[in-house]
Amino acid sequence: MSSRETLSRPYARAAFELGKGHNALADWSSKLGFAAAVAAQPEVVELIGNPRVTADQLKTLFLPNGEAADSAFALFVAQLAANRRLALMPEIAAQFEQLKRESERVLQVRVKTAVALEASQAEAIKASLAKRFARDIVIEPSIDPSVLGGAVIDAEGLVIDASVRGKLERLQQALAQ
């Protein structure tokens, strides 16, 4: 685990608790997504590291239009700016999303296939994984021609390799022994 992830964890938890306390997880998710996109801009990265730019000046960049200066989100961003942690915003947003999914009992699953998944295939995978994990499943599909056929499913660190490539590699290993 990187130090950026370690540094961002308490801020993500604080954002989650603030959002949950105000019954506004979706709103906080949106605002953190905006702030993470801002933090990823090369021009903003330069400003964050510039000692001539004050924390108050930086704070205004990370607030969505119309956000009140005394809102919980604005105060959260101000605290990040004061602690010189605005560069961590992408990691904070990602960890917040993970906490949000866990609280909503949603599991995000990455499914890598050689060709696009058909809707019926995606539903079958969802149903099978929902039964196994007892959670709602959100599939994040990706296409990788090197899979050759089948699928590689990554669900919360559990990798299920049902790809043709994986089967060929296992066969090769078995033959080599």
Secondary structure as UniProt FT lines:
FT   HELIX           3..21
FT   TURN            22..23
FT   HELIX           25..39
FT   HELIX           42..48
FT   TURN            51..52
FT   HELIX           55..61
FT   TURN            65..66
FT   TURN            69..70
FT   HELIX           72..82
FT   TURN            83..84
FT   HELIX           86..88
FT   HELIX           89..103
FT   TURN            104..105
FT   STRAND          106..113
FT   HELIX           119..133
FT   STRAND          136..143
FT   HELIX           145..147
FT   STRAND          150..155
FT   TURN            156..157
FT   STRAND          158..163
FT   HELIX           164..176
//
